[in-house]
Amino acid sequence: DHKPNLPEEAARVRANGGDVKQVRGVWRVGVFGGRGKEPSPSKASPPQGFVPSAEFAGARPGLVFKLGDGGVGYYPDPP
C-alpha cells in the first residue's frame, strides 16, 4: 500500500523519477508536466512485456506502472 503523504515514500518516488503532489485533498504519484528522468540511452529497446503508457490507466495483473529504462508505462512485476 503506497503512502505518498509520508516523507520517506515521497523521497523514494522522487529518487526514481516520479513526483508526489496533493490534488483536491488526494495524494497522487506520477510524472507531472513532463518532469522525471529520461529513459536510459544505454538500452536499445524496452524490456520484453513493457507496455508504454503516459499515465496510469488502472492496475494490470502481473505488471507495475513506473518510469523505467523504456520510459513511463507498465513493466513486468518480478515475483
Residue pairs with C-beta under 8 A, 6 or more apart in sequence:
2 9
2 29
3 9
4 10
4 13
4 20
4 27
4 28
4 29
5 22
5 27
9 20
10 20
13 19
13 20
13 29
14 20
16 37
16 66
16 67
17 31
17 36
17 37
17 67
18 29
18 30
18 31
18 36
18 66
18 67
19 29
19 30
19 31
19 32
19 35
19 36
20 27
20 28
20 29
21 27
21 28
21 32
22 28
30 55
30 56
31 67
31 72
36 67
36 72
37 67
39 68
39 69
39 70
39 71
40 69
42 69
43 69
43 70
45 70
46 52
46 69
46 70
46 71
46 73
47 68
47 69
47 70
47 75
47 76
48 76
49 63
49 75
49 76
50 68
50 70
50 73
50 74
50 75
50 76
51 60
51 63
51 73
51 74
52 70
52 71
52 72
52 73
53 65
53 72
53 73
53 74
54 72
55 72
56 65
60 74
62 76
62 77
63 74
63 75
63 76
63 77
64 74
64 75
64 76
64 77
65 72
65 73
65 74
65 75
66 72
66 75
68 75
